[in-house]
Amino acid sequence: MLLLLRNIVAACVIAAAVMAWWYPEPVLLRGELVNWGKLYEDRNTPPGRISGAMGLGKAFVQSVSEPLPLTEFIAAKTRGRTVTVTGPAWAQAFGELEQALAAGRRPLRFDRPDLRPFGELPGPSGYAEFRDAGGIRHMDYRRIPAREYGTSDVPEEAAFPLRRHWPWLLGAGLGALAVGLFAGRAGDLVAGSSAGRGVRWSAVCAVMFGTLVLWPFVYGTVGSGASYASIMVGGLFLFGALFGMWLFGRQARLLRDMVEGGRRLAHFTFEPEEWTAFARWEYGEESSQKRSLWLLIFGISVVVGAGVMIVKRDEASVWVFGFLMAFMALLLLLATGLPALTYRRNMRRSGEVYVGERCVYVNGTVHSWDVWGSRLDEARFVAAPLPHVRLVYSYLMVAGRSLYVFRNHVTVRIPVPRGQEGDGKAVASALAGTVRGR
């Protein structure tokens, strides 16, 4: 339980660090010093080259109307939208904008609207007018909510203010990874099993996908396309993670009942050389089965892909064939990698097996058939080449656009130590008695 809580806390810290990195300022005030002379010139100078509807429209307006004087042009732009500002704070703000203009930079700034002196500005947009010995100047201001940052010119350092603390965020994330997720080992057999690891990683995924659901509400960006996708995708995978916690949690309880509660049919341990022989044989059997299945799927994919190219004879069919071959390369990696990982785990542990009526533990891997849709289909003792109990269980799966329901069958080989073949036969007989239809 402590290991699970540590993983959950670590995931929460990592999620908080990521959310802090992407946490936007809720609203920013965009202020730009208005260069009335340039605007007036752009408005009244005939275009050098007329192109498009906008160019034609501008040329027509200029040909039928007299240009306004600059003062009237400014008055027309600012009428009813101007607020007069005074004070040293505004003098400093306008001075910084003028310095940027003199240096050849754009006279533009982004500030929090609650900071002095910008809290004086009313409404979503308008003009701030400042008068001093240097004349009259205007700042065109507009409030920009966080959901509009992607379509505006807000710089990242202003949009995401917590990024300036990146060393702390990086340290928190790396510390959580080191201490919470990767440091230490499982305290007992149940916690170190595939069921225990499944519960912990499902909980971590639940935190991460829950973060995807929550961030639009935390950031105030609900309503945008990205937030909708985040809520939908995060919610879907959050449901899957919670289901994984429930499923692996049931396996962990069944295993603990066998290990600590004594509700088991058998408990086998093995000598090192005996377990090594079984691990090597199991690796050969598992690899052979997965390679055979891969060759079957590969043959079907080649026939289908080549057939599509022959019939269509277009670029799209070539892309389809390439996608099928890339997918087959991924399946080949899984077909060779998964048995190798199982073999590596078996060789690093001393062999231990627990067998129950609804659950089996084989050296770290837990199999169960106690949930709705799953069942035990076969259980029999096999003497050669190594004594073992062969189990076959299945569970329901849904695939295809038509939601085709089928059963996926899993074969488990439970090794039996030398000299305990009788116990192995008794276990097989007891399990066979629970197979439906017998």
C-alpha positions as CSV (number, residue, x, y, z in Angstrom):
1,M,0.0,0.0,0.0
2,L,2.8,2.4,0.8
3,L,4.4,1.7,-2.5
4,L,1.1,2.4,-4.3
5,L,0.7,5.7,-2.4
6,R,4.3,6.7,-3.2
7,N,3.6,6.1,-6.9
8,I,0.4,8.1,-6.8
9,V,2.1,11.0,-5.0
10,A,5.0,10.9,-7.5
11,A,2.5,11.0,-10.4
12,C,0.7,13.9,-8.8
13,V,3.9,15.9,-8.5
14,I,4.9,15.2,-12.1
15,A,1.4,16.2,-13.3
16,A,1.5,19.4,-11.2
17,A,5.0,20.2,-12.7
18,V,3.7,19.7,-16.2
19,M,0.5,21.8,-15.5
20,A,2.6,24.5,-14.0
21,W,4.8,24.6,-17.1
22,W,1.7,25.0,-19.3
23,Y,-0.2,27.2,-16.8
24,P,-1.2,30.4,-18.6
25,E,-1.8,33.9,-17.3
26,P,-5.6,34.0,-17.2
27,V,-5.8,37.4,-18.9
28,L,-3.1,39.7,-20.3
29,L,-3.3,43.3,-21.3
30,R,-1.7,44.0,-24.7
31,G,-0.5,47.6,-25.0
32,E,1.1,49.1,-28.1
33,L,2.3,52.7,-28.6
34,V,0.3,54.1,-31.6
35,N,2.4,55.6,-34.4
36,W,-0.3,57.9,-35.8
37,G,2.0,59.3,-38.5
38,K,2.6,55.8,-40.0
39,L,-1.0,54.9,-39.7
40,Y,-2.1,58.1,-41.4
41,E,0.5,57.6,-44.2
42,D,-0.6,54.0,-44.8
43,R,-4.3,55.1,-44.9
44,N,-3.8,57.9,-47.4
45,T,-0.8,56.9,-49.6
46,P,-1.9,55.3,-52.9
47,P,-0.9,51.7,-53.1
48,G,2.2,51.2,-55.4
49,R,0.7,48.0,-56.8
50,I,-3.0,47.2,-56.8
51,S,-3.8,43.5,-56.3
52,G,-6.8,41.7,-55.0
53,A,-10.2,43.0,-53.7
54,M,-8.6,44.8,-50.7
55,G,-6.2,46.8,-52.9
56,L,-9.0,47.7,-55.3
57,G,-11.2,48.8,-52.5
58,K,-8.5,51.0,-50.9
59,A,-7.7,52.6,-54.2
60,F,-11.4,53.4,-54.9
61,V,-12.0,54.9,-51.4
62,Q,-8.9,57.1,-51.8
63,S,-10.0,58.3,-55.3
64,V,-13.5,59.5,-54.2
65,S,-12.7,61.0,-50.7
66,E,-10.4,63.7,-49.5
67,P,-8.0,62.7,-46.8
68,L,-8.8,64.0,-43.3
69,P,-6.4,66.2,-41.4
70,L,-4.2,64.2,-39.0
71,T,-5.9,65.6,-35.9
72,E,-9.3,64.6,-37.2
73,F,-8.0,61.2,-38.3
74,I,-6.8,60.6,-34.7
75,A,-10.1,61.9,-33.2
76,A,-12.2,59.6,-35.5
77,K,-10.2,56.6,-34.4
78,T,-10.2,57.3,-30.6
79,R,-13.7,58.9,-30.2
80,G,-15.5,57.3,-27.3
81,R,-12.7,54.8,-26.6
82,T,-10.2,57.0,-24.9
83,V,-9.2,57.1,-21.2
84,T,-6.8,59.8,-20.0
85,V,-4.0,58.5,-17.7
86,T,-1.6,60.4,-15.6
87,G,1.1,59.8,-13.0
88,P,4.7,58.6,-12.7
89,A,3.8,55.0,-13.4
90,W,2.2,55.8,-16.7
91,A,5.1,58.1,-17.5
92,Q,7.5,55.1,-17.0
93,A,5.2,52.8,-19.1
94,F,5.1,55.2,-22.0
95,G,8.8,55.9,-21.7
96,E,9.6,52.2,-22.1
97,L,7.5,52.0,-25.2
98,E,9.2,55.0,-26.7
99,Q,12.6,53.6,-26.0
100,A,11.6,50.4,-27.7
101,L,10.4,52.4,-30.8
102,A,13.7,54.4,-30.8
103,A,15.7,51.2,-30.7
104,G,13.9,49.9,-33.8
105,R,11.8,47.4,-31.8
106,R,8.1,47.1,-31.9
107,P,6.6,49.4,-29.1
108,L,4.6,46.6,-27.6
109,R,4.2,45.2,-24.1
110,F,2.1,42.6,-22.2
111,D,1.2,43.0,-18.6
112,R,-1.2,41.6,-16.1
113,P,-4.3,43.9,-16.0
114,D,-4.4,43.9,-12.2
115,L,-0.9,45.5,-11.8
116,R,-0.4,49.2,-11.4
117,P,-1.1,51.3,-13.4
118,F,-3.0,49.1,-15.9
119,G,-5.9,48.4,-13.5
120,E,-7.1,51.9,-14.3
121,L,-8.0,50.9,-17.9
122,P,-11.7,50.1,-18.4
123,G,-13.4,47.7,-20.8
124,P,-11.9,45.0,-23.0
125,S,-10.1,47.5,-25.4
126,G,-9.5,51.2,-26.0
127,Y,-6.9,53.9,-26.1
128,A,-4.9,55.2,-23.1
129,E,-4.0,58.9,-23.6
130,F,-1.0,60.3,-21.8
131,R,0.0,64.0,-22.0
132,D,3.2,65.6,-20.8
133,A,5.8,68.1,-22.1
134,G,6.6,65.8,-25.0
135,G,3.1,65.9,-26.4
136,I,0.1,63.6,-26.6
137,R,0.6,59.9,-27.0
138,H,-1.8,57.0,-27.2
139,M,-1.4,53.4,-26.3
140,D,-3.8,50.9,-28.0
141,Y,-4.7,48.4,-25.4
142,R,-6.7,45.1,-25.5
143,R,-7.4,42.4,-22.9
144,I,-6.5,38.9,-24.2
145,P,-8.0,35.9,-22.4
146,A,-5.9,32.7,-22.2
147,R,-8.0,30.8,-24.8
148,E,-6.9,33.4,-27.5
149,Y,-3.1,33.1,-26.9
150,G,-2.7,30.6,-29.7
151,T,-4.1,33.1,-32.3
152,S,-2.4,36.3,-31.0
153,D,1.2,37.5,-30.7
154,V,1.6,36.9,-27.0
155,P,5.2,35.8,-26.2
156,E,5.6,32.6,-24.3
157,E,7.4,34.2,-21.4
158,A,4.3,36.4,-20.8
159,A,1.7,33.7,-21.5
160,F,3.3,31.1,-19.2
161,P,4.7,33.0,-16.3
162,L,5.7,29.9,-14.2
163,R,8.3,28.9,-16.8
164,R,10.8,31.3,-15.4
165,H,11.0,28.8,-12.5
166,W,11.9,25.9,-14.8
167,P,14.8,24.7,-12.5
168,W,12.3,24.0,-9.7
169,L,9.8,22.4,-12.0
170,L,12.5,20.2,-13.6
171,G,13.9,19.3,-10.2
172,A,10.4,18.4,-8.8
173,G,9.7,16.2,-11.9
174,L,13.0,14.4,-11.8
175,G,12.8,13.9,-8.0
176,A,9.4,12.4,-8.3
177,L,10.6,10.0,-11.0
178,A,13.6,9.0,-9.0
179,V,12.0,8.6,-5.6
180,G,8.4,7.8,-6.4
181,L,8.4,5.6,-9.5
182,F,11.9,4.0,-9.9
183,A,13.4,3.9,-6.5
184,G,13.1,0.9,-4.3
185,R,11.6,-2.5,-4.8
186,A,8.3,-4.2,-4.0
187,G,8.1,-5.2,-0.4
188,D,6.4,-8.6,-0.9
189,L,5.5,-11.2,-3.6
190,V,2.1,-9.6,-4.3
191,A,3.4,-6.1,-4.8
192,G,6.2,-7.4,-7.1
193,S,3.9,-9.4,-9.2
194,S,2.3,-8.4,-12.5
195,A,-0.9,-7.7,-10.6
196,G,0.8,-5.4,-8.1
197,R,2.7,-3.5,-10.9
198,G,-0.5,-3.3,-12.9
199,V,-2.4,-1.6,-10.0
200,R,0.4,0.9,-9.5
201,W,0.9,1.8,-13.2
202,S,-2.8,2.0,-13.7
203,A,-3.0,4.5,-10.8
204,V,-0.2,6.5,-12.3
205,C,-2.0,6.6,-15.7
206,A,-5.3,7.5,-13.9
207,V,-3.5,10.6,-12.5
208,M,-2.0,11.6,-15.8
209,F,-5.2,11.1,-17.8
210,G,-7.2,12.8,-15.1
211,T,-4.9,15.8,-15.6
212,L,-5.8,15.9,-19.2
213,V,-9.5,16.1,-18.2
214,L,-8.9,18.8,-15.6
215,W,-6.5,21.2,-17.3
216,P,-9.1,23.0,-19.5
217,F,-11.1,23.8,-16.4
218,V,-8.0,24.9,-14.4
219,Y,-6.7,27.0,-17.3
220,G,-10.0,28.5,-18.2
221,T,-9.8,27.3,-21.8
222,V,-13.0,25.3,-22.0
223,G,-14.7,25.8,-25.3
224,S,-11.6,25.6,-27.5
225,G,-11.0,22.6,-29.9
226,A,-7.8,21.6,-28.0
227,S,-9.7,21.5,-24.6
228,Y,-12.5,19.4,-26.1
229,A,-10.0,16.9,-27.5
230,S,-8.2,16.8,-24.2
231,I,-11.4,16.1,-22.2
232,M,-12.6,13.4,-24.6
233,V,-9.3,11.6,-25.0
234,G,-8.3,12.0,-21.3
235,G,-11.7,10.8,-20.2
236,L,-11.6,7.7,-22.4
237,F,-8.2,6.7,-21.2
238,L,-9.0,7.6,-17.6
239,F,-11.9,5.1,-17.7
240,G,-9.5,2.5,-19.0
241,A,-7.0,3.3,-16.3
242,L,-9.6,3.0,-13.6
243,F,-10.8,-0.3,-15.1
244,G,-7.2,-1.5,-15.0
245,M,-6.9,-0.7,-11.3
246,W,-10.1,-2.7,-10.7
247,L,-9.0,-5.6,-12.8
248,F,-5.4,-5.8,-11.4
249,G,-6.7,-5.2,-7.9
250,R,-8.9,-8.3,-8.2
251,Q,-5.9,-10.3,-9.3
252,A,-3.8,-8.9,-6.4
253,R,-6.6,-9.9,-3.9
254,L,-6.8,-13.4,-5.3
255,L,-3.0,-13.8,-5.2
256,R,-2.9,-12.6,-1.6
257,D,-5.6,-15.1,-0.7
258,M,-3.4,-17.8,-2.1
259,V,-0.1,-16.6,-0.5
260,E,-1.3,-15.4,2.9
261,G,-4.8,-16.9,3.2
262,G,-3.8,-20.5,2.2
263,R,-6.6,-20.7,-0.4
264,R,-4.6,-22.6,-3.0
265,L,-4.4,-25.9,-4.7
266,A,-0.6,-26.1,-4.8
267,H,2.6,-24.2,-4.1
268,F,5.7,-25.3,-6.0
269,T,9.4,-24.3,-5.6
270,F,12.2,-25.4,-7.8
271,E,15.9,-26.1,-7.8
272,P,17.9,-23.6,-9.8
273,E,18.9,-26.0,-12.6
274,E,15.4,-27.4,-12.8
275,W,13.9,-23.9,-13.2
276,T,16.5,-22.9,-15.7
277,A,15.6,-25.9,-17.9
278,F,11.9,-25.0,-17.7
279,A,12.6,-21.3,-18.5
280,R,14.6,-22.2,-21.6
281,W,11.9,-24.7,-22.8
282,E,9.1,-22.1,-22.1
283,Y,11.0,-19.5,-24.0
284,G,11.3,-21.8,-27.0
285,E,7.6,-22.7,-26.9
286,E,6.4,-19.1,-26.5
287,S,8.8,-17.8,-29.3
288,S,7.7,-20.6,-31.7
289,Q,4.0,-19.8,-31.1
290,K,4.4,-16.1,-31.6
291,R,6.5,-16.5,-34.7
292,S,4.0,-18.8,-36.3
293,L,1.2,-16.4,-35.6
294,W,3.3,-13.5,-37.0
295,L,4.0,-15.5,-40.2
296,L,0.3,-16.1,-40.7
297,I,-0.6,-12.5,-40.2
298,F,2.3,-11.4,-42.4
299,G,1.2,-13.7,-45.2
300,I,-2.3,-12.3,-45.1
301,S,-1.0,-8.7,-45.0
302,V,1.2,-9.3,-48.1
303,V,-1.6,-10.9,-50.1
304,V,-4.1,-8.1,-49.2
305,G,-1.6,-5.3,-49.7
306,A,-0.2,-6.6,-53.0
307,G,-3.7,-7.3,-54.2
308,V,-4.8,-3.7,-53.4
309,M,-1.8,-2.4,-55.3
310,I,-2.4,-4.6,-58.3
311,V,-6.1,-3.6,-58.5
312,K,-5.8,0.1,-57.7
313,R,-2.4,0.9,-59.2
314,D,-2.2,4.3,-57.5
315,E,-0.1,6.1,-54.9
316,A,-2.7,5.5,-52.1
317,S,-2.4,1.7,-52.5
318,V,1.4,2.0,-52.1
319,W,1.0,3.9,-48.9
320,V,-1.5,1.2,-47.6
321,F,1.1,-1.5,-48.4
322,G,3.8,0.5,-46.7
323,F,1.7,1.0,-43.6
324,L,0.9,-2.7,-43.4
325,M,4.6,-3.6,-43.7
326,A,5.5,-1.0,-41.0
327,F,2.8,-2.5,-38.8
328,M,4.1,-6.0,-39.3
329,A,7.6,-4.8,-38.3
330,L,6.1,-3.5,-35.1
331,L,4.4,-6.9,-34.5
332,L,7.6,-8.7,-35.2
333,L,9.3,-6.6,-32.6
334,L,6.6,-7.6,-30.1
335,A,6.7,-11.2,-31.1
336,T,10.4,-11.5,-30.4
337,G,10.7,-9.0,-27.6
338,L,7.9,-10.2,-25.3
339,P,9.2,-13.8,-24.9
340,A,12.7,-12.5,-24.5
341,L,11.5,-10.2,-21.6
342,T,9.7,-13.1,-20.0
343,Y,12.8,-15.3,-20.3
344,R,15.0,-12.6,-18.8
345,R,12.6,-12.2,-15.8
346,N,12.5,-15.9,-15.3
347,M,16.2,-16.2,-15.3
348,R,16.6,-13.4,-12.7
349,R,14.2,-15.1,-10.2
350,S,14.2,-18.4,-8.5
351,G,11.2,-20.3,-9.6
352,E,8.0,-20.2,-7.6
353,V,4.4,-21.1,-8.5
354,Y,1.1,-20.7,-6.7
355,V,-2.1,-22.4,-8.1
356,G,-5.6,-21.6,-7.1
357,E,-9.0,-22.3,-8.5
358,R,-9.4,-19.0,-10.2
359,C,-5.8,-17.7,-10.3
360,V,-2.3,-18.8,-11.1
361,Y,1.0,-17.2,-10.2
362,V,4.1,-18.3,-12.2
363,N,7.3,-16.6,-11.1
364,G,5.9,-13.0,-11.1
365,T,3.2,-13.3,-13.7
366,V,-0.5,-13.6,-12.6
367,H,-3.3,-15.1,-14.7
368,S,-6.9,-15.1,-13.5
369,W,-10.3,-16.0,-15.0
370,D,-12.7,-14.7,-12.3
371,V,-14.3,-11.7,-14.1
372,W,-17.4,-11.6,-16.3
373,G,-16.7,-12.9,-19.8
374,S,-13.6,-15.0,-18.8
375,R,-13.5,-18.7,-18.2
376,L,-11.2,-21.7,-17.8
377,D,-11.4,-23.9,-21.0
378,E,-8.9,-26.6,-20.4
379,A,-6.6,-28.0,-17.7
380,R,-4.5,-31.2,-18.1
381,F,-1.3,-32.7,-17.0
382,V,1.5,-33.1,-19.6
383,A,4.5,-35.3,-18.7
384,A,6.9,-34.6,-21.6
385,P,9.2,-33.0,-22.4
386,L,9.0,-31.5,-18.9
387,P,6.2,-32.2,-16.4
388,H,3.7,-29.3,-16.4
389,V,0.0,-28.5,-16.1
390,R,-1.3,-26.9,-19.3
391,L,-4.1,-24.4,-18.8
392,V,-6.1,-22.6,-21.4
393,Y,-8.4,-19.8,-20.4
394,S,-10.2,-17.2,-22.5
395,Y,-11.9,-13.8,-22.2
396,L,-14.3,-11.8,-24.4
397,M,-12.9,-9.2,-26.8
398,V,-14.7,-6.8,-29.2
399,A,-13.2,-5.7,-32.5
400,G,-14.2,-4.1,-35.8
401,R,-16.7,-1.4,-36.8
402,S,-19.5,-3.9,-36.3
403,L,-18.3,-4.6,-32.7
404,Y,-17.6,-8.3,-33.5
405,V,-17.3,-10.3,-30.2
406,F,-14.9,-13.1,-30.0
407,R,-12.9,-15.1,-27.4
408,N,-9.1,-14.6,-27.0
409,H,-7.5,-17.8,-25.7
410,V,-4.4,-17.7,-23.4
411,T,-2.2,-20.8,-22.8
412,V,-0.4,-21.1,-19.5
413,R,2.2,-23.8,-18.7
414,I,2.6,-24.4,-15.0
415,P,5.8,-26.3,-14.2
416,V,5.7,-29.2,-11.8
417,P,8.9,-30.1,-9.8
418,R,10.5,-33.5,-10.2
419,G,9.0,-36.0,-7.8
420,Q,5.8,-34.1,-7.4
421,E,4.1,-35.3,-10.6
422,G,1.2,-36.7,-8.5
423,D,0.5,-33.3,-7.0
424,G,0.6,-31.9,-10.6
425,K,-2.0,-34.4,-11.7
426,A,-4.2,-33.7,-8.7
427,V,-4.0,-29.9,-9.5
428,A,-4.9,-30.6,-13.1
429,S,-7.8,-32.8,-12.1
430,A,-9.2,-30.2,-9.6
431,L,-9.0,-27.4,-12.2
432,A,-10.5,-29.6,-14.9
433,G,-13.5,-30.1,-12.7
434,T,-14.2,-26.4,-12.8
435,V,-14.2,-26.3,-16.6
436,R,-17.7,-25.5,-17.9
437,G,-19.4,-28.4,-19.6
438,R,-17.8,-31.0,-17.4
